[in-house]
Amino acid sequence: MTRIEEKLKEWADQEEPRTENGILVPNGALHTELLKQGRLYQDINFELSRELASAENCETSQCYYNCQHIVLDLKPYRYCDGFVFNEKFAIPIKHAWLLDAEGHVVDPTLALQEDFGSGDLVREYFGVEIERERLREIVLFSKHWDWTLNEALFPKWFERQKKIVEKHGCNVVVIGEI
């Protein structure tokens, strides 16, 4: 088991999954569901990551925006959301990245760091791939760049949220609705 998987398992073991109206909700089950539905990515295309960061004017600390912008502009990459771990971080951090045609990680956000590509750091990504049209639907609905993992792992919850918005005309959680 890799370091990122060990930490995600540790967090999952502390979760108390709960449901609302029979639907599993993100609070209390995120890491558990990620371990079930996600996968480990370790092959990183460092050169393409740097090239894309420059060509797309990516910004530090804006991984969701950077990656969603690239994918939704119909570039030939696939979008992933989950966690990244490297030895600089004490714990895995929530993160978005891309996959190239061969399934290698392309990370235009972390590519902006000076030590990106240094052989001294262990890098592990663990997450889920989100198809372009599903990503578009999530972003258009939620208006939040960083909500994609919850909606991808909990599709029934996402559909419930959409019904609440349609009913109330706003993007809020209404306790006890639907």
C-alpha positions as a LaTeX table, in Angstrom:
\begin{tabular}{lrrr}
\hline
Residue & $x$ (\AA) & $y$ (\AA) & $z$ (\AA) \\
\hline
Met1 & 0.00 & 0.00 & 0.00 \\
Thr2 & 1.34 & 3.45 & $-0.94$ \\
Arg3 & 1.59 & 6.38 & 1.45 \\
Ile4 & $-1.41$ & 8.15 & $-0.03$ \\
Glu5 & $-3.53$ & 4.99 & 0.20 \\
Glu6 & $-2.46$ & 4.47 & 3.82 \\
Lys7 & $-3.50$ & 8.01 & 4.77 \\
Leu8 & $-6.80$ & 7.85 & 2.88 \\
Lys9 & $-7.55$ & 4.53 & 4.61 \\
Glu10 & $-6.72$ & 6.10 & 7.98 \\
Trp11 & $-9.14$ & 8.95 & 7.27 \\
Ala12 & $-11.78$ & 6.52 & 5.96 \\
Asp13 & $-11.55$ & 4.48 & 9.15 \\
Gln14 & $-12.48$ & 7.62 & 11.11 \\
Glu15 & $-15.52$ & 8.41 & 8.99 \\
Glu16 & $-19.09$ & 7.72 & 9.98 \\
Pro17 & $-21.06$ & 7.42 & 6.72 \\
Arg18 & $-24.56$ & 8.83 & 6.93 \\
Thr19 & $-27.58$ & 9.08 & 4.74 \\
Glu20 & $-30.33$ & 11.62 & 4.23 \\
Asn21 & $-33.61$ & 10.26 & 2.92 \\
Gly22 & $-31.82$ & 7.05 & 1.99 \\
Ile23 & $-29.08$ & 8.81 & 0.00 \\
Leu24 & $-25.42$ & 8.55 & 1.05 \\
Val25 & $-24.05$ & 12.07 & 1.52 \\
Pro26 & $-20.44$ & 13.31 & 1.18 \\
Asn27 & $-20.02$ & 14.41 & 4.79 \\
Gly28 & $-18.73$ & 11.34 & 6.58 \\
Ala29 & $-17.99$ & 9.13 & 3.58 \\
Leu30 & $-15.72$ & 11.00 & 1.16 \\
His31 & $-12.51$ & 9.02 & 1.74 \\
Thr32 & $-14.34$ & 5.69 & 1.99 \\
Glu33 & $-16.01$ & 6.22 & $-1.38$ \\
Leu34 & $-12.83$ & 7.55 & $-2.95$ \\
Leu35 & $-10.97$ & 4.38 & $-1.97$ \\
Lys36 & $-13.79$ & 2.29 & $-3.48$ \\
Gln37 & $-14.17$ & 4.23 & $-6.72$ \\
Gly38 & $-10.76$ & 5.82 & $-7.27$ \\
Arg39 & $-7.37$ & 4.57 & $-8.32$ \\
Leu40 & $-3.69$ & 5.29 & $-7.86$ \\
Tyr41 & $-1.76$ & 7.30 & $-10.47$ \\
Gln42 & 2.02 & 7.45 & $-10.32$ \\
Asp43 & 3.24 & 7.86 & $-13.92$ \\
Ile44 & 3.79 & 11.58 & $-14.40$ \\
Asn45 & 4.56 & 13.40 & $-17.64$ \\
Phe46 & 6.73 & 16.18 & $-16.19$ \\
Glu47 & 7.67 & 17.78 & $-19.52$ \\
Leu48 & 4.09 & 18.04 & $-20.79$ \\
Ser49 & 2.98 & 19.35 & $-17.37$ \\
Arg50 & 5.46 & 22.24 & $-17.64$ \\
Glu51 & 4.59 & 22.96 & $-21.28$ \\
Leu52 & 0.86 & 23.03 & $-20.54$ \\
Ala53 & 1.30 & 25.23 & $-17.45$ \\
Ser54 & 3.09 & 27.81 & $-19.60$ \\
Ala55 & 0.87 & 27.55 & $-22.69$ \\
Glu56 & $-2.37$ & 27.81 & $-20.69$ \\
Asn57 & $-1.15$ & 30.53 & $-18.28$ \\
Cys58 & $-1.89$ & 28.35 & $-15.28$ \\
Glu59 & $-1.74$ & 29.84 & $-11.80$ \\
Thr60 & $-0.44$ & 28.39 & $-8.55$ \\
Ser61 & $-3.04$ & 27.17 & $-6.05$ \\
Gln62 & $-5.69$ & 27.08 & $-8.79$ \\
Cys63 & $-5.65$ & 23.39 & $-9.73$ \\
Tyr64 & $-9.42$ & 23.07 & $-10.24$ \\
Tyr65 & $-9.69$ & 26.14 & $-12.42$ \\
Asn66 & $-6.52$ & 25.32 & $-14.37$ \\
Cys67 & $-7.54$ & 21.76 & $-15.17$ \\
Gln68 & $-11.24$ & 22.39 & $-15.77$ \\
His69 & $-10.44$ & 25.30 & $-18.07$ \\
Ile70 & $-8.14$ & 23.09 & $-20.15$ \\
Val71 & $-10.57$ & 20.14 & $-20.37$ \\
Leu72 & $-13.67$ & 22.25 & $-21.01$ \\
Asp73 & $-11.84$ & 24.07 & $-23.80$ \\
Leu74 & $-11.87$ & 20.67 & $-25.54$ \\
Lys75 & $-8.15$ & 20.05 & $-25.19$ \\
Pro76 & $-7.19$ & 16.35 & $-25.54$ \\
Tyr77 & $-6.87$ & 15.66 & $-21.80$ \\
Arg78 & $-8.99$ & 13.92 & $-19.21$ \\
Tyr79 & $-9.86$ & 15.45 & $-15.83$ \\
Cys80 & $-9.16$ & 13.82 & $-12.45$ \\
Asp81 & $-10.05$ & 14.91 & $-8.94$ \\
Gly82 & $-8.81$ & 13.44 & $-5.68$ \\
Phe83 & $-5.68$ & 13.86 & $-3.58$ \\
Val84 & $-1.97$ & 14.25 & $-4.25$ \\
Phe85 & 0.87 & 13.35 & $-1.91$ \\
Asn86 & 4.52 & 14.20 & $-2.12$ \\
Glu87 & 7.17 & 14.33 & 0.53 \\
Lys88 & 6.93 & 18.15 & 0.74 \\
Phe89 & 3.40 & 17.80 & 2.11 \\
Ala90 & 2.86 & 16.27 & 5.53 \\
Ile91 & $-0.47$ & 14.84 & 4.36 \\
Pro92 & $-2.24$ & 14.30 & 1.04 \\
Ile93 & $-3.92$ & 17.45 & $-0.25$ \\
Lys94 & $-7.13$ & 17.75 & $-2.26$ \\
His95 & $-6.14$ & 18.31 & $-5.86$ \\
Ala96 & $-7.14$ & 18.17 & $-9.53$ \\
Trp97 & $-4.92$ & 17.04 & $-12.43$ \\
Leu98 & $-5.16$ & 15.81 & $-16.00$ \\
Leu99 & $-4.38$ & 12.59 & $-17.84$ \\
Asp100 & $-2.78$ & 12.48 & $-21.28$ \\
Ala101 & $-3.73$ & 9.99 & $-24.01$ \\
Glu102 & $-1.48$ & 7.32 & $-22.46$ \\
Gly103 & $-2.96$ & 7.78 & $-18.98$ \\
His104 & 0.04 & 9.65 & $-17.53$ \\
Val105 & $-0.57$ & 12.40 & $-14.97$ \\
Val106 & $-0.25$ & 15.91 & $-16.38$ \\
Asp107 & $-0.21$ & 18.43 & $-13.55$ \\
Pro108 & $-0.04$ & 22.01 & $-14.85$ \\
Thr109 & $-0.52$ & 23.46 & $-11.36$ \\
Leu110 & 2.24 & 21.70 & $-9.44$ \\
Ala111 & 4.45 & 22.07 & $-12.52$ \\
Leu112 & 4.76 & 25.72 & $-11.50$ \\
Gln113 & 6.80 & 24.71 & $-8.45$ \\
Glu114 & 10.56 & 24.85 & $-8.89$ \\
Asp115 & 11.18 & 21.32 & $-7.60$ \\
Phe116 & 8.50 & 19.70 & $-9.80$ \\
Gly117 & 10.14 & 16.80 & $-11.57$ \\
Ser118 & 12.88 & 16.43 & $-8.98$ \\
Gly119 & 13.61 & 12.74 & $-8.53$ \\
Asp120 & 13.95 & 13.32 & $-4.79$ \\
Leu121 & 10.21 & 13.55 & $-4.13$ \\
Val122 & 7.74 & 10.68 & $-4.05$ \\
Arg123 & 4.58 & 11.73 & $-5.88$ \\
Glu124 & 1.34 & 9.81 & $-5.64$ \\
Tyr125 & $-2.07$ & 10.79 & $-6.97$ \\
Phe126 & $-5.27$ & 9.01 & $-5.97$ \\
Gly127 & $-8.60$ & 9.98 & $-7.46$ \\
Val128 & $-11.34$ & 9.51 & $-9.99$ \\
Glu129 & $-11.54$ & 10.46 & $-13.62$ \\
Ile130 & $-14.54$ & 12.62 & $-14.47$ \\
Glu131 & $-15.75$ & 12.59 & $-18.06$ \\
Arg132 & $-15.88$ & 15.93 & $-19.88$ \\
Glu133 & $-19.69$ & 16.19 & $-20.15$ \\
Arg134 & $-20.18$ & 15.17 & $-16.53$ \\
Leu135 & $-17.57$ & 17.79 & $-15.53$ \\
Arg136 & $-19.40$ & 20.44 & $-17.55$ \\
Glu137 & $-22.70$ & 19.52 & $-15.88$ \\
Ile138 & $-21.19$ & 19.70 & $-12.39$ \\
Val139 & $-19.43$ & 23.03 & $-12.95$ \\
Leu140 & $-22.46$ & 24.67 & $-14.59$ \\
Phe141 & $-24.71$ & 23.52 & $-11.77$ \\
Ser142 & $-22.55$ & 24.10 & $-8.72$ \\
Lys143 & $-20.73$ & 27.27 & $-9.86$ \\
His144 & $-17.89$ & 26.02 & $-7.65$ \\
Trp145 & $-14.65$ & 24.82 & $-9.23$ \\
Asp146 & $-13.77$ & 22.56 & $-6.32$ \\
Trp147 & $-16.99$ & 20.57 & $-5.84$ \\
Thr148 & $-16.37$ & 18.01 & $-8.56$ \\
Leu149 & $-15.17$ & 15.17 & $-6.33$ \\
Asn150 & $-18.30$ & 15.18 & $-4.15$ \\
Glu151 & $-20.61$ & 15.20 & $-7.15$ \\
Ala152 & $-18.63$ & 12.49 & $-8.95$ \\
Leu153 & $-18.53$ & 10.12 & $-5.97$ \\
Phe154 & $-22.12$ & 10.75 & $-4.85$ \\
Pro155 & $-24.28$ & 10.99 & $-8.00$ \\
Lys156 & $-27.60$ & 10.43 & $-6.15$ \\
Trp157 & $-26.73$ & 13.24 & $-3.75$ \\
Phe158 & $-25.85$ & 15.47 & $-6.72$ \\
Glu159 & $-29.19$ & 14.73 & $-8.44$ \\
Arg160 & $-30.98$ & 15.50 & $-5.16$ \\
Gln161 & $-29.15$ & 18.83 & $-4.90$ \\
Lys162 & $-30.22$ & 19.70 & $-8.45$ \\
Lys163 & $-33.87$ & 19.01 & $-7.58$ \\
Ile164 & $-33.61$ & 21.28 & $-4.54$ \\
Val165 & $-32.17$ & 24.06 & $-6.68$ \\
Glu166 & $-34.92$ & 23.62 & $-9.29$ \\
Lys167 & $-37.57$ & 23.77 & $-6.55$ \\
His168 & $-36.12$ & 26.72 & $-4.61$ \\
Gly169 & $-34.30$ & 28.60 & $-7.36$ \\
Cys170 & $-31.01$ & 28.77 & $-5.51$ \\
Asn171 & $-28.00$ & 26.63 & $-4.77$ \\
Val172 & $-28.60$ & 25.84 & $-1.10$ \\
Val173 & $-29.03$ & 22.72 & 0.93 \\
Val174 & $-32.49$ & 22.60 & 2.46 \\
Ile175 & $-32.60$ & 20.18 & 5.37 \\
Gly176 & $-35.39$ & 17.64 & 5.03 \\
Glu177 & $-36.21$ & 18.45 & 1.41 \\
Ile178 & $-36.98$ & 15.82 & $-1.22$ \\
\hline
\end{tabular}
